[in-house]
Amino acid sequence: MSLRHGRPYLAIPGPSVMPDRVLSAMHRAAPNIYGGSLHDMTASIVADLRRVARTTAHVAIYIVNGHGAWEAANANLFSRGDRALVAVTGQFGIGWANAVERMGVRVERIDFGRKAPADPARIAEALAADTAHGIKAVLVTQVDTATSVRNDIAAIRAAMDASGHPALLAVDAIASLGCDPLHMDEWGIDVLVAASQKGLMTPPGLGFVWFSDRARERCRASDLKTPYWDWEPRAVPSEYWQHFCGTAPTHHLFGLREALTMLLDEEGLESAWARHRALAGAVWAAFDAWGQGGDIALNIADSACRGRSVTAVRIGGGGAARLRQWCEEAAGVTLGIGLGMAEPSDPAYGDFLRVAHMGHVNAHMTLGVLAVMEAGMRALAIPHGAGALDAAAAAIAAGAA
Ligand SMILES: *Cc1c(COP(=O)(O)O)cnc(C)c1O
């Protein structure tokens, strides 16, 4: 006997839960790609991609996952031999740094560890030391999905400006767009990277790169770009096919159109941000209570520095791995694995997991995940504090008010 039969729930930080409406919107015959309504729909998607990032910048759409979107940004930003400064706050900062390094860019990393956000003052120091202004761009994730830390992008921009260094600011918002507040223009972001499968509630397969006029001018001569990755014709096409450098990703576009309507026109972006904050608050409250009576802790101690779409936690003694397995097999809830927190050979490898609360997620789903985790802790005799579900319910009640 298993209690998993019924609708499964994937609570991993991407791909996220897709609304039935998004799936239904994709369930249709392929449209003509040479004219007609697909062209109008693409124009409306481009306009809404600007709305979701709070920007008037250019946006290029690629048929890729997040790694592909990184590479698209890198190819346009840099020439071979250029320098980049990468602020690392988890596995995704490491991944972006490695990707751009392998493309021939000289990378300087500042590693802020796994439990703290990037310190803007240290970024400013590194820029101030670069008196020849050789660093072309600073790369940083808004939310590093592995650690669930949230970096203060506006503060990083302010520190960069104060240092008087002209480096561009490139931000990975793959895990946070549509979930955490983000203001591309107000915060002075030059290049923004995101993908379809997290807060945007659409299947993996579309990557987005927004770029400012400043970035466009400064990167015109970048020599890493090849025809497929060049953002210019995609963002400023003279013919429709150039948007996608070939066949349009027709069905992803139908799905994304529906998701953007739900997010921007029906719920409203600020309401979605508030929903994510409230749901995250419930998850944090539960873990705080569990931690009172067991070796259980949120990865990021300061709630002001936590992303609101995913929560990374530690459950000692291999509890995280056992709990993940129990939740999936006994209850139909799949939690995220720990990422980059310990080497596979380290006994602590099984101590980490992540709970996603990104995208098409509501109170009953989040409370359901927490209640299943509590059941699993009881079933597995993992020591934990009492009152977690009460605390989560109180957070939801307060968040809904
Ligand atoms: C998911 C994620 C990526 C990578 O996306 P893939 O689609 O897995 O390639 C990169 N950065 C962040 C912050 C992410 O959350």
The ligand as a Tripos MOL2 file, in Angstrom:
@<TRIPOS>MOLECULE
LIG
   15    15     1     0     0
SMALL
NO_CHARGES

@<TRIPOS>ATOM
      1 C1         17.5990   26.4740  -12.9670 C.3       1 LIG1
      2 C2         18.6400   27.5030  -12.9550 C.ar      1 LIG1
      3 C3         19.6420   27.5600  -13.9280 C.ar      1 LIG1
      4 C4         19.8400   26.5010  -14.9710 C.3       1 LIG1
      5 O1         18.7340   26.2620  -15.7240 O.3       1 LIG1
      6 P1         18.6480   24.9150  -16.6050 P.3       1 LIG1
      7 O2         17.3490   25.0720  -17.2950 O.co2     1 LIG1
      8 O3         18.6900   23.7820  -15.6430 O.co2     1 LIG1
      9 O4         19.7900   24.8990  -17.5290 O.co2     1 LIG1
     10 C5         20.5320   28.5990  -13.8660 C.ar      1 LIG1
     11 N1         20.4620   29.5420  -12.9230 N.ar      1 LIG1
     12 C6         19.5270   29.5110  -11.9620 C.ar      1 LIG1
     13 C7         19.5160   30.5840  -10.9280 C.3       1 LIG1
     14 C8         18.5890   28.4930  -11.9550 C.ar      1 LIG1
     15 O5         17.6650   28.4600  -10.9860 O.3       1 LIG1
@<TRIPOS>BOND
     1     1     2 1
     2     2     3 ar
     3     2    14 ar
     4     3     4 1
     5     3    10 ar
     6     4     5 1
     7     5     6 1
     8     6     7 2
     9     6     8 1
    10     6     9 1
    11    10    11 ar
    12    11    12 ar
    13    12    13 1
    14    12    14 ar
    15    14    15 1
@<TRIPOS>SUBSTRUCTURE
     1 LIG1         1 GROUP 0 **** ****
